[in-house]
């Protein structure tokens, strides 16, 4: 099922990012920083998550503007 991410999903998104995206500068940042970044995107921009049996198995994020980040 595809849905918008919830605030409580930010830590899971950070963990998935670190585990599955191992290139680029974001992957070198701490889980705490990534969690804060995803929290901001959840609140201000857009993140869609794919859930299977109520577990996040994938996501896509989009930012209209990086000004607030």
PDB file of N, CA, C, O and CB in Angstrom:
ATOM      1  N   UNK A   1       0.843  -1.172   0.000  1.00  0.00           N
ATOM      2  CA  UNK A   1       0.000   0.000   0.000  1.00  0.00           C
ATOM      3  C   UNK A   1       0.892   1.240   0.000  1.00  0.00           C
ATOM      4  O   UNK A   1       1.880   1.295   0.732  1.00  0.00           O
ATOM      5  CB  UNK A   1      -0.961  -0.004   1.219  1.00  0.00           C
ATOM      6  N   UNK A   2       0.550   2.219  -0.808  1.00  0.00           N
ATOM      7  CA  UNK A   2       1.270   3.482  -0.874  1.00  0.00           C
ATOM      8  C   UNK A   2       0.491   4.519  -0.082  1.00  0.00           C
ATOM      9  O   UNK A   2      -0.724   4.645  -0.234  1.00  0.00           O
ATOM     10  CB  UNK A   2       1.478   3.940  -2.347  1.00  0.00           C
ATOM     11  N   UNK A   3       1.209   5.273   0.780  1.00  0.00           N
ATOM     12  CA  UNK A   3       0.580   6.334   1.562  1.00  0.00           C
ATOM     13  C   UNK A   3       1.612   7.406   1.863  1.00  0.00           C
ATOM     14  O   UNK A   3       2.806   7.221   1.626  1.00  0.00           O
ATOM     15  CB  UNK A   3      -0.033   5.776   2.875  1.00  0.00           C
ATOM     16  N   UNK A   4       1.142   8.521   2.385  1.00  0.00           N
ATOM     17  CA  UNK A   4       2.088   9.559   2.803  1.00  0.00           C
ATOM     18  C   UNK A   4       2.731   9.136   4.123  1.00  0.00           C
ATOM     19  O   UNK A   4       2.113   8.464   4.949  1.00  0.00           O
ATOM     20  CB  UNK A   4       1.376  10.949   2.948  1.00  0.00           C
ATOM     21  N   UNK A   5       3.977   9.546   4.295  1.00  0.00           N
ATOM     22  CA  UNK A   5       4.708   9.210   5.519  1.00  0.00           C
ATOM     23  C   UNK A   5       4.122   9.967   6.710  1.00  0.00           C
ATOM     24  O   UNK A   5       3.580  11.063   6.569  1.00  0.00           O
ATOM     25  CB  UNK A   5       6.213   9.535   5.363  1.00  0.00           C
ATOM     26  N   UNK A   6       4.246   9.354   7.875  1.00  0.00           N
ATOM     27  CA  UNK A   6       3.804   9.956   9.125  1.00  0.00           C
ATOM     28  C   UNK A   6       5.023  10.411   9.910  1.00  0.00           C
ATOM     29  O   UNK A   6       6.127   9.913   9.690  1.00  0.00           O
ATOM     30  CB  UNK A   6       2.950   8.962   9.955  1.00  0.00           C
ATOM     31  N   UNK A   7       4.833  11.342  10.812  1.00  0.00           N
ATOM     32  CA  UNK A   7       5.933  11.887  11.613  1.00  0.00           C
ATOM     33  C   UNK A   7       6.737  10.769  12.276  1.00  0.00           C
ATOM     34  O   UNK A   7       7.966  10.829  12.320  1.00  0.00           O
ATOM     35  CB  UNK A   7       5.391  12.852  12.682  1.00  0.00           C
ATOM     36  N   UNK A   8       6.062   9.772  12.781  1.00  0.00           N
ATOM     37  CA  UNK A   8       6.751   8.692  13.490  1.00  0.00           C
ATOM     38  C   UNK A   8       7.572   7.792  12.554  1.00  0.00           C
ATOM     39  O   UNK A   8       8.301   6.919  13.025  1.00  0.00           O
ATOM     40  CB  UNK A   8       5.737   7.849  14.243  1.00  0.00           C
ATOM     41  N   UNK A   9       7.461   7.994  11.259  1.00  0.00           N
ATOM     42  CA  UNK A   9       8.216   7.196  10.288  1.00  0.00           C
ATOM     43  C   UNK A   9       9.638   7.719  10.049  1.00  0.00           C
ATOM     44  O   UNK A   9      10.435   7.029   9.414  1.00  0.00           O
ATOM     45  CB  UNK A   9       7.470   7.158   8.975  1.00  0.00           C
ATOM     46  N   UNK A  10       9.969   8.891  10.528  1.00  0.00           N
ATOM     47  CA  UNK A  10      11.247   9.522  10.176  1.00  0.00           C
ATOM     48  C   UNK A  10      12.464   8.667  10.552  1.00  0.00           C
ATOM     49  O   UNK A  10      13.424   8.614   9.784  1.00  0.00           O
ATOM     50  CB  UNK A  10      11.353  10.871  10.856  1.00  0.00           C
ATOM     51  N   UNK A  11      12.450   8.016  11.682  1.00  0.00           N
ATOM     52  CA  UNK A  11      13.593   7.174  12.083  1.00  0.00           C
ATOM     53  C   UNK A  11      13.720   5.945  11.181  1.00  0.00           C
ATOM     54  O   UNK A  11      14.829   5.535  10.837  1.00  0.00           O
ATOM     55  CB  UNK A  11      13.443   6.730  13.554  1.00  0.00           C
ATOM     56  N   UNK A  12      12.611   5.377  10.811  1.00  0.00           N
ATOM     57  CA  UNK A  12      12.635   4.213   9.923  1.00  0.00           C
ATOM     58  C   UNK A  12      13.173   4.621   8.553  1.00  0.00           C
ATOM     59  O   UNK A  12      13.954   3.887   7.947  1.00  0.00           O
ATOM     60  CB  UNK A  12      11.216   3.590   9.789  1.00  0.00           C
ATOM     61  N   UNK A  13      12.757   5.789   8.065  1.00  0.00           N
ATOM     62  CA  UNK A  13      13.244   6.272   6.774  1.00  0.00           C
ATOM     63  C   UNK A  13      14.751   6.508   6.812  1.00  0.00           C
ATOM     64  O   UNK A  13      15.459   6.175   5.862  1.00  0.00           O
ATOM     65  CB  UNK A  13      12.516   7.561   6.378  1.00  0.00           C
ATOM     66  N   UNK A  14      15.234   7.080   7.901  1.00  0.00           N
ATOM     67  CA  UNK A  14      16.677   7.296   8.045  1.00  0.00           C
ATOM     68  C   UNK A  14      17.424   5.966   8.034  1.00  0.00           C
ATOM     69  O   UNK A  14      18.468   5.840   7.394  1.00  0.00           O
ATOM     70  CB  UNK A  14      16.983   8.066   9.346  1.00  0.00           C
ATOM     71  N   UNK A  15      16.892   4.985   8.734  1.00  0.00           N
ATOM     72  CA  UNK A  15      17.526   3.662   8.776  1.00  0.00           C
ATOM     73  C   UNK A  15      17.537   3.022   7.392  1.00  0.00           C
ATOM     74  O   UNK A  15      18.560   2.487   6.965  1.00  0.00           O
ATOM     75  CB  UNK A  15      16.798   2.746   9.777  1.00  0.00           C
ATOM     76  N   UNK A  16      16.419   3.071   6.696  1.00  0.00           N
ATOM     77  CA  UNK A  16      16.349   2.514   5.347  1.00  0.00           C
ATOM     78  C   UNK A  16      17.330   3.222   4.412  1.00  0.00           C
ATOM     79  O   UNK A  16      17.986   2.584   3.588  1.00  0.00           O
ATOM     80  CB  UNK A  16      14.918   2.624   4.797  1.00  0.00           C
ATOM     81  N   UNK A  17      17.422   4.525   4.548  1.00  0.00           N
ATOM     82  CA  UNK A  17      18.350   5.285   3.714  1.00  0.00           C
ATOM     83  C   UNK A  17      19.782   4.805   3.936  1.00  0.00           C
ATOM     84  O   UNK A  17      20.496   4.507   2.978  1.00  0.00           O
ATOM     85  CB  UNK A  17      18.238   6.793   4.014  1.00  0.00           C
ATOM     86  N   UNK A  18      20.199   4.731   5.195  1.00  0.00           N
ATOM     87  CA  UNK A  18      21.575   4.308   5.518  1.00  0.00           C
ATOM     88  C   UNK A  18      21.855   2.885   5.035  1.00  0.00           C
ATOM     89  O   UNK A  18      22.964   2.592   4.589  1.00  0.00           O
ATOM     90  CB  UNK A  18      21.819   4.397   7.034  1.00  0.00           C
ATOM     91  N   UNK A  19      20.881   2.017   5.119  1.00  0.00           N
ATOM     92  CA  UNK A  19      21.070   0.617   4.741  1.00  0.00           C
ATOM     93  C   UNK A  19      21.072   0.398   3.224  1.00  0.00           C
ATOM     94  O   UNK A  19      21.695  -0.548   2.741  1.00  0.00           O
ATOM     95  CB  UNK A  19      19.987  -0.225   5.369  1.00  0.00           C
ATOM     96  N   UNK A  20      20.385   1.256   2.474  1.00  0.00           N
ATOM     97  CA  UNK A  20      20.168   0.974   1.063  1.00  0.00           C
ATOM     98  C   UNK A  20      20.757   1.989   0.083  1.00  0.00           C
ATOM     99  O   UNK A  20      20.902   1.689  -1.103  1.00  0.00           O
ATOM    100  CB  UNK A  20      18.731   0.872   0.823  1.00  0.00           C
ATOM    101  N   UNK A  21      21.089   3.160   0.555  1.00  0.00           N
ATOM    102  CA  UNK A  21      21.697   4.165  -0.315  1.00  0.00           C
ATOM    103  C   UNK A  21      23.089   4.432   0.241  1.00  0.00           C
ATOM    104  O   UNK A  21      23.245   5.158   1.222  1.00  0.00           O
ATOM    105  CB  UNK A  21      20.830   5.494  -0.388  1.00  0.00           C
ATOM    106  N   UNK A  22      24.084   3.848  -0.384  1.00  0.00           N
ATOM    107  CA  UNK A  22      25.427   3.939   0.193  1.00  0.00           C
ATOM    108  C   UNK A  22      26.361   4.853  -0.598  1.00  0.00           C
ATOM    109  O   UNK A  22      27.580   4.777  -0.445  1.00  0.00           O
ATOM    110  CB  UNK A  22      26.034   2.563   0.283  1.00  0.00           C
ATOM    111  N   UNK A  23      25.795   5.713  -1.440  1.00  0.00           N
ATOM    112  CA  UNK A  23      26.632   6.681  -2.121  1.00  0.00           C
ATOM    113  C   UNK A  23      26.064   8.081  -1.911  1.00  0.00           C
ATOM    114  O   UNK A  23      24.905   8.230  -1.523  1.00  0.00           O
ATOM    115  CB  UNK A  23      26.740   6.352  -3.625  1.00  0.00           C
ATOM    116  N   UNK A  24      26.856   9.083  -2.158  1.00  0.00           N
ATOM    117  CA  UNK A  24      26.413  10.454  -1.940  1.00  0.00           C
ATOM    118  C   UNK A  24      26.684  10.904  -0.521  1.00  0.00           C
ATOM    119  O   UNK A  24      26.944  10.088   0.363  1.00  0.00           O
ATOM    120  CB  UNK A  24      24.938  10.589  -2.251  1.00  0.00           C
ATOM    121  N   UNK A  25      26.622  12.191  -0.312  1.00  0.00           N
ATOM    122  CA  UNK A  25      26.977  12.725   1.003  1.00  0.00           C
ATOM    123  C   UNK A  25      25.945  12.428   2.083  1.00  0.00           C
ATOM    124  O   UNK A  25      26.308  12.313   3.254  1.00  0.00           O
ATOM    125  CB  UNK A  25      27.175  14.202   0.907  1.00  0.00           C
ATOM    126  N   UNK A  26      24.674  12.302   1.727  1.00  0.00           N
ATOM    127  CA  UNK A  26      23.657  12.032   2.751  1.00  0.00           C
ATOM    128  C   UNK A  26      23.917  10.718   3.471  1.00  0.00           C
ATOM    129  O   UNK A  26      23.664  10.606   4.671  1.00  0.00           O
ATOM    130  CB  UNK A  26      22.268  12.008   2.123  1.00  0.00           C
ATOM    131  N   UNK A  27      24.410   9.742   2.762  1.00  0.00           N
ATOM    132  CA  UNK A  27      24.669   8.435   3.371  1.00  0.00           C
ATOM    133  C   UNK A  27      25.779   8.484   4.410  1.00  0.00           C
ATOM    134  O   UNK A  27      25.893   7.584   5.243  1.00  0.00           O
ATOM    135  CB  UNK A  27      25.025   7.429   2.302  1.00  0.00           C
ATOM    136  N   UNK A  28      26.589   9.521   4.365  1.00  0.00           N
ATOM    137  CA  UNK A  28      27.683   9.662   5.325  1.00  0.00           C
ATOM    138  C   UNK A  28      27.245  10.360   6.607  1.00  0.00           C
ATOM    139  O   UNK A  28      28.003  10.408   7.576  1.00  0.00           O
ATOM    140  CB  UNK A  28      28.826  10.426   4.695  1.00  0.00           C
ATOM    141  N   UNK A  29      26.030  10.901   6.620  1.00  0.00           N
ATOM    142  CA  UNK A  29      25.531  11.618   7.782  1.00  0.00           C
ATOM    143  C   UNK A  29      24.972  10.636   8.817  1.00  0.00           C
ATOM    144  O   UNK A  29      24.687   9.481   8.503  1.00  0.00           O
ATOM    145  CB  UNK A  29      24.451  12.633   7.363  1.00  0.00           C
ATOM    146  N   UNK A  30      24.825  11.104  10.023  1.00  0.00           N
ATOM    147  CA  UNK A  30      24.334  10.249  11.108  1.00  0.00           C
ATOM    148  C   UNK A  30      22.849   9.936  10.933  1.00  0.00           C
ATOM    149  O   UNK A  30      22.121  10.655  10.250  1.00  0.00           O
ATOM    150  CB  UNK A  30      24.574  10.920  12.469  1.00  0.00           C
ATOM    151  N   UNK A  31      22.424   8.851  11.565  1.00  0.00           N
ATOM    152  CA  UNK A  31      20.996   8.499  11.551  1.00  0.00           C
ATOM    153  C   UNK A  31      20.159   9.616  12.159  1.00  0.00           C
ATOM    154  O   UNK A  31      19.049   9.889  11.703  1.00  0.00           O
ATOM    155  CB  UNK A  31      20.753   7.181  12.315  1.00  0.00           C
ATOM    156  N   UNK A  32      20.698  10.258  13.190  1.00  0.00           N
ATOM    157  CA  UNK A  32      19.972  11.343  13.848  1.00  0.00           C
ATOM    158  C   UNK A  32      19.730  12.502  12.886  1.00  0.00           C
ATOM    159  O   UNK A  32      18.629  13.049  12.829  1.00  0.00           O
ATOM    160  CB  UNK A  32      20.743  11.834  15.079  1.00  0.00           C
ATOM    161  N   UNK A  33      20.763  12.873  12.130  1.00  0.00           N
ATOM    162  CA  UNK A  33      20.612  13.959  11.160  1.00  0.00           C
ATOM    163  C   UNK A  33      19.620  13.577  10.071  1.00  0.00           C
ATOM    164  O   UNK A  33      18.735  14.360   9.726  1.00  0.00           O
ATOM    165  CB  UNK A  33      21.967  14.317  10.537  1.00  0.00           C
ATOM    166  N   UNK A  34      19.771  12.377   9.534  1.00  0.00           N
ATOM    167  CA  UNK A  34      18.851  11.921   8.489  1.00  0.00           C
ATOM    168  C   UNK A  34      17.416  11.862   8.993  1.00  0.00           C
ATOM    169  O   UNK A  34      16.485  12.202   8.263  1.00  0.00           O
ATOM    170  CB  UNK A  34      19.276  10.550   7.972  1.00  0.00           C
ATOM    171  N   UNK A  35      17.232  11.432  10.233  1.00  0.00           N
ATOM    172  CA  UNK A  35      15.900  11.383  10.824  1.00  0.00           C
ATOM    173  C   UNK A  35      15.297  12.789  10.885  1.00  0.00           C
ATOM    174  O   UNK A  35      14.118  12.975  10.587  1.00  0.00           O
ATOM    175  CB  UNK A  35      15.954  10.755  12.234  1.00  0.00           C
ATOM    176  N   UNK A  36      16.109  13.776  11.272  1.00  0.00           N
ATOM    177  CA  UNK A  36      15.645  15.165  11.314  1.00  0.00           C
ATOM    178  C   UNK A  36      15.304  15.674   9.915  1.00  0.00           C
ATOM    179  O   UNK A  36      14.312  16.380   9.729  1.00  0.00           O
ATOM    180  CB  UNK A  36      16.709  16.065  11.955  1.00  0.00           C
ATOM    181  N   UNK A  37      16.120  15.319   8.945  1.00  0.00           N
ATOM    182  CA  UNK A  37      15.857  15.711   7.560  1.00  0.00           C
ATOM    183  C   UNK A  37      14.536  15.124   7.081  1.00  0.00           C
ATOM    184  O   UNK A  37      13.714  15.833   6.501  1.00  0.00           O
ATOM    185  CB  UNK A  37      17.006  15.258   6.641  1.00  0.00           C
ATOM    186  N   UNK A  38      14.331  13.848   7.317  1.00  0.00           N
ATOM    187  CA  UNK A  38      13.091  13.219   6.878  1.00  0.00           C
ATOM    188  C   UNK A  38      11.884  13.748   7.657  1.00  0.00           C
ATOM    189  O   UNK A  38      10.790  13.841   7.101  1.00  0.00           O
ATOM    190  CB  UNK A  38      13.188  11.706   7.033  1.00  0.00           C
ATOM    191  N   UNK A  39      12.065  14.088   8.911  1.00  0.00           N
ATOM    192  CA  UNK A  39      10.987  14.692   9.684  1.00  0.00           C
ATOM    193  C   UNK A  39      10.571  16.013   9.043  1.00  0.00           C
ATOM    194  O   UNK A  39       9.382  16.294   8.893  1.00  0.00           O
ATOM    195  CB  UNK A  39      11.420  14.912  11.153  1.00  0.00           C
ATOM    196  N   UNK A  40      11.566  16.822   8.665  1.00  0.00           N
ATOM    197  CA  UNK A  40      11.262  18.087   7.991  1.00  0.00           C
ATOM    198  C   UNK A  40      10.499  17.821   6.693  1.00  0.00           C
ATOM    199  O   UNK A  40       9.489  18.471   6.423  1.00  0.00           O
ATOM    200  CB  UNK A  40      12.564  18.881   7.701  1.00  0.00           C
ATOM    201  N   UNK A  41      10.973  16.876   5.895  1.00  0.00           N
ATOM    202  CA  UNK A  41      10.316  16.586   4.618  1.00  0.00           C
ATOM    203  C   UNK A  41       8.894  16.068   4.818  1.00  0.00           C
ATOM    204  O   UNK A  41       7.999  16.387   4.034  1.00  0.00           O
ATOM    205  CB  UNK A  41      11.132  15.564   3.827  1.00  0.00           C
ATOM    206  N   UNK A  42       8.686  15.275   5.862  1.00  0.00           N
ATOM    207  CA  UNK A  42       7.336  14.782   6.163  1.00  0.00           C
ATOM    208  C   UNK A  42       6.415  15.947   6.497  1.00  0.00           C
ATOM    209  O   UNK A  42       5.276  16.003   6.035  1.00  0.00           O
ATOM    210  CB  UNK A  42       7.367  13.772   7.335  1.00  0.00           C
ATOM    211  N   UNK A  43       6.921  16.880   7.305  1.00  0.00           N
ATOM    212  CA  UNK A  43       6.090  17.998   7.764  1.00  0.00           C
ATOM    213  C   UNK A  43       5.884  19.068   6.698  1.00  0.00           C
ATOM    214  O   UNK A  43       4.801  19.645   6.606  1.00  0.00           O
ATOM    215  CB  UNK A  43       6.711  18.627   8.985  1.00  0.00           C
ATOM    216  N   UNK A  44       6.909  19.341   5.890  1.00  0.00           N
ATOM    217  CA  UNK A  44       6.857  20.494   4.985  1.00  0.00           C
ATOM    218  C   UNK A  44       6.771  20.147   3.506  1.00  0.00           C
ATOM    219  O   UNK A  44       6.305  20.963   2.710  1.00  0.00           O
ATOM    220  CB  UNK A  44       8.052  21.335   5.202  1.00  0.00           C
ATOM    221  N   UNK A  45       7.202  18.974   3.129  1.00  0.00           N
ATOM    222  CA  UNK A  45       7.274  18.616   1.716  1.00  0.00           C
ATOM    223  C   UNK A  45       6.468  17.342   1.478  1.00  0.00           C
ATOM    224  O   UNK A  45       5.305  17.274   1.875  1.00  0.00           O
ATOM    225  CB  UNK A  45       8.751  18.428   1.263  1.00  0.00           C
ATOM    226  N   UNK A  46       7.055  16.340   0.844  1.00  0.00           N
ATOM    227  CA  UNK A  46       6.286  15.131   0.530  1.00  0.00           C
ATOM    228  C   UNK A  46       7.168  13.888   0.566  1.00  0.00           C
ATOM    229  O   UNK A  46       8.227  13.847  -0.059  1.00  0.00           O
ATOM    230  CB  UNK A  46       5.626  15.262  -0.846  1.00  0.00           C
ATOM    231  N   UNK A  47       6.727  12.895   1.291  1.00  0.00           N
ATOM    232  CA  UNK A  47       7.339  11.573   1.256  1.00  0.00           C
ATOM    233  C   UNK A  47       6.208  10.555   1.147  1.00  0.00           C
ATOM    234  O   UNK A  47       5.261  10.558   1.933  1.00  0.00           O
ATOM    235  CB  UNK A  47       8.235  11.311   2.529  1.00  0.00           C
ATOM    236  N   UNK A  48       6.339   9.694   0.158  1.00  0.00           N
ATOM    237  CA  UNK A  48       5.409   8.576   0.005  1.00  0.00           C
ATOM    238  C   UNK A  48       6.125   7.312   0.440  1.00  0.00           C
ATOM    239  O   UNK A  48       7.300   7.119   0.128  1.00  0.00           O
ATOM    240  CB  UNK A  48       4.890   8.452  -1.468  1.00  0.00           C
ATOM    241  N   UNK A  49       5.426   6.457   1.155  1.00  0.00           N
ATOM    242  CA  UNK A  49       6.009   5.207   1.622  1.00  0.00           C
ATOM    243  C   UNK A  49       5.209   4.027   1.083  1.00  0.00           C
ATOM    244  O   UNK A  49       3.999   4.108   0.871  1.00  0.00           O
ATOM    245  CB  UNK A  49       6.059   5.169   3.161  1.00  0.00           C
ATOM    246  N   UNK A  50       5.927   2.933   0.871  1.00  0.00           N
ATOM    247  CA  UNK A  50       5.294   1.667   0.494  1.00  0.00           C
ATOM    248  C   UNK A  50       5.307   0.794   1.736  1.00  0.00           C
ATOM    249  O   UNK A  50       6.356   0.580   2.344  1.00  0.00           O
ATOM    250  CB  UNK A  50       6.034   0.964  -0.723  1.00  0.00           C
ATOM    251  N   UNK A  51       4.148   0.296   2.106  1.00  0.00           N
ATOM    252  CA  UNK A  51       4.020  -0.555   3.294  1.00  0.00           C
ATOM    253  C   UNK A  51       3.529  -1.937   2.887  1.00  0.00           C
ATOM    254  O   UNK A  51       2.641  -2.088   2.048  1.00  0.00           O
ATOM    255  CB  UNK A  51       3.055   0.079   4.329  1.00  0.00           C
ATOM    256  N   UNK A  52       4.134  -2.927   3.505  1.00  0.00           N
ATOM    257  CA  UNK A  52       3.670  -4.306   3.387  1.00  0.00           C
ATOM    258  C   UNK A  52       3.517  -4.833   4.801  1.00  0.00           C
ATOM    259  O   UNK A  52       4.457  -4.815   5.596  1.00  0.00           O
ATOM    260  CB  UNK A  52       4.662  -5.197   2.536  1.00  0.00           C
ATOM    261  N   UNK A  53       2.318  -5.299   5.095  1.00  0.00           N
ATOM    262  CA  UNK A  53       2.007  -5.788   6.441  1.00  0.00           C
ATOM    263  C   UNK A  53       2.395  -4.758   7.496  1.00  0.00           C
ATOM    264  O   UNK A  53       2.984  -5.093   8.524  1.00  0.00           O
ATOM    265  CB  UNK A  53       2.728  -7.120   6.710  1.00  0.00           C
ATOM    266  N   UNK A  54       2.052  -3.487   7.221  1.00  0.00           N
ATOM    267  CA  UNK A  54       2.273  -2.348   8.118  1.00  0.00           C
ATOM    268  C   UNK A  54       3.754  -2.054   8.372  1.00  0.00           C
ATOM    269  O   UNK A  54       4.088  -1.382   9.349  1.00  0.00           O
ATOM    270  CB  UNK A  54       1.583  -2.602   9.436  1.00  0.00           C
ATOM    271  N   UNK A  55       4.634  -2.542   7.516  1.00  0.00           N
ATOM    272  CA  UNK A  55       6.066  -2.269   7.628  1.00  0.00           C
ATOM    273  C   UNK A  55       6.499  -1.492   6.387  1.00  0.00           C
ATOM    274  O   UNK A  55       6.137  -1.852   5.267  1.00  0.00           O
ATOM    275  CB  UNK A  55       6.893  -3.600   7.783  1.00  0.00           C
ATOM    276  N   UNK A  56       7.281  -0.417   6.590  1.00  0.00           N
ATOM    277  CA  UNK A  56       7.761   0.367   5.463  1.00  0.00           C
ATOM    278  C   UNK A  56       8.844  -0.424   4.740  1.00  0.00           C
ATOM    279  O   UNK A  56       9.840  -0.830   5.339  1.00  0.00           O
ATOM    280  CB  UNK A  56       8.298   1.748   5.930  1.00  0.00           C
ATOM    281  N   UNK A  57       8.636  -0.633   3.450  1.00  0.00           N
ATOM    282  CA  UNK A  57       9.590  -1.396   2.640  1.00  0.00           C
ATOM    283  C   UNK A  57      10.249  -0.538   1.563  1.00  0.00           C
ATOM    284  O   UNK A  57      11.162  -0.994   0.875  1.00  0.00           O
ATOM    285  CB  UNK A  57       8.892  -2.582   1.992  1.00  0.00           C
ATOM    286  N   UNK A  58       9.791   0.692   1.418  1.00  0.00           N
ATOM    287  CA  UNK A  58      10.375   1.594   0.441  1.00  0.00           C
ATOM    288  C   UNK A  58       9.762   2.972   0.575  1.00  0.00           C
ATOM    289  O   UNK A  58       8.723   3.146   1.212  1.00  0.00           O
ATOM    290  CB  UNK A  58      10.184   1.057  -0.977  1.00  0.00           C
ATOM    291  N   UNK A  59      10.418   3.953  -0.034  1.00  0.00           N
ATOM    292  CA  UNK A  59       9.890   5.312   0.018  1.00  0.00           C
ATOM    293  C   UNK A  59      10.470   6.144  -1.111  1.00  0.00           C
ATOM    294  O   UNK A  59      11.483   5.794  -1.716  1.00  0.00           O
ATOM    295  CB  UNK A  59      10.196   5.963   1.372  1.00  0.00           C
ATOM    296  N   UNK A  60       9.796   7.258  -1.378  1.00  0.00           N
ATOM    297  CA  UNK A  60      10.289   8.269  -2.309  1.00  0.00           C
ATOM    298  C   UNK A  60      10.004   9.622  -1.659  1.00  0.00           C
ATOM    299  O   UNK A  60       8.927   9.843  -1.107  1.00  0.00           O
ATOM    300  CB  UNK A  60       9.607   8.143  -3.744  1.00  0.00           C
ATOM    301  N   UNK A  61      10.977  10.515  -1.733  1.00  0.00           N
ATOM    302  CA  UNK A  61      10.791  11.836  -1.143  1.00  0.00           C
ATOM    303  C   UNK A  61      10.924  12.907  -2.215  1.00  0.00           C
ATOM    304  O   UNK A  61      11.593  12.714  -3.231  1.00  0.00           O
ATOM    305  CB  UNK A  61      11.807  12.077  -0.011  1.00  0.00           C
ATOM    306  N   UNK A  62      10.286  14.017  -1.971  1.00  0.00           N
ATOM    307  CA  UNK A  62      10.294  15.128  -2.912  1.00  0.00           C
ATOM    308  C   UNK A  62      10.294  16.419  -2.130  1.00  0.00           C
ATOM    309  O   UNK A  62       9.571  16.561  -1.144  1.00  0.00           O
ATOM    310  CB  UNK A  62       9.085  15.065  -3.875  1.00  0.00           C
ATOM    311  N   UNK A  63      11.108  17.361  -2.573  1.00  0.00           N
ATOM    312  CA  UNK A  63      11.154  18.682  -1.969  1.00  0.00           C
ATOM    313  C   UNK A  63      10.887  19.713  -3.043  1.00  0.00           C
ATOM    314  O   UNK A  63      11.531  19.709  -4.092  1.00  0.00           O
ATOM    315  CB  UNK A  63      12.514  18.941  -1.278  1.00  0.00           C
ATOM    316  N   UNK A  64       9.937  20.595  -2.783  1.00  0.00           N
ATOM    317  CA  UNK A  64       9.633  21.658  -3.735  1.00  0.00           C
ATOM    318  C   UNK A  64      10.729  22.715  -3.740  1.00  0.00           C
ATOM    319  O   UNK A  64      11.019  23.329  -4.766  1.00  0.00           O
ATOM    320  CB  UNK A  64       8.282  22.299  -3.408  1.00  0.00           C
ATOM    321  N   UNK A  65      11.326  22.911  -2.580  1.00  0.00           N
ATOM    322  CA  UNK A  65      12.369  23.926  -2.428  1.00  0.00           C
ATOM    323  C   UNK A  65      13.285  23.517  -1.305  1.00  0.00           C
ATOM    324  O   UNK A  65      12.823  22.985  -0.296  1.00  0.00           O
ATOM    325  CB  UNK A  65      11.766  25.324  -2.159  1.00  0.00           C
ATOM    326  N   UNK A  66      14.565  23.751  -1.452  1.00  0.00           N
ATOM    327  CA  UNK A  66      15.500  23.419  -0.382  1.00  0.00           C
ATOM    328  C   UNK A  66      15.730  24.608   0.551  1.00  0.00           C
ATOM    329  O   UNK A  66      16.567  24.522   1.449  1.00  0.00           O
ATOM    330  CB  UNK A  66      16.829  22.952  -0.972  1.00  0.00           C
ATOM    331  N   UNK A  67      15.025  25.687   0.365  1.00  0.00           N
ATOM    332  CA  UNK A  67      15.239  26.902   1.161  1.00  0.00           C
ATOM    333  C   UNK A  67      15.074  26.652   2.664  1.00  0.00           C
ATOM    334  O   UNK A  67      15.864  27.168   3.455  1.00  0.00           O
ATOM    335  CB  UNK A  67      14.270  27.990   0.714  1.00  0.00           C
ATOM    336  N   UNK A  68      14.082  25.886   3.069  1.00  0.00           N
ATOM    337  CA  UNK A  68      13.825  25.643   4.481  1.00  0.00           C
ATOM    338  C   UNK A  68      14.745  24.626   5.121  1.00  0.00           C
ATOM    339  O   UNK A  68      14.871  24.563   6.344  1.00  0.00           O
ATOM    340  CB  UNK A  68      12.434  25.201   4.655  1.00  0.00           C
ATOM    341  N   UNK A  69      15.379  23.841   4.293  1.00  0.00           N
ATOM    342  CA  UNK A  69      16.256  22.796   4.807  1.00  0.00           C
ATOM    343  C   UNK A  69      17.542  23.419   5.226  1.00  0.00           C
ATOM    344  O   UNK A  69      18.442  22.721   5.695  1.00  0.00           O
ATOM    345  CB  UNK A  69      16.499  21.695   3.771  1.00  0.00           C
TER     346      UNK A  69
END
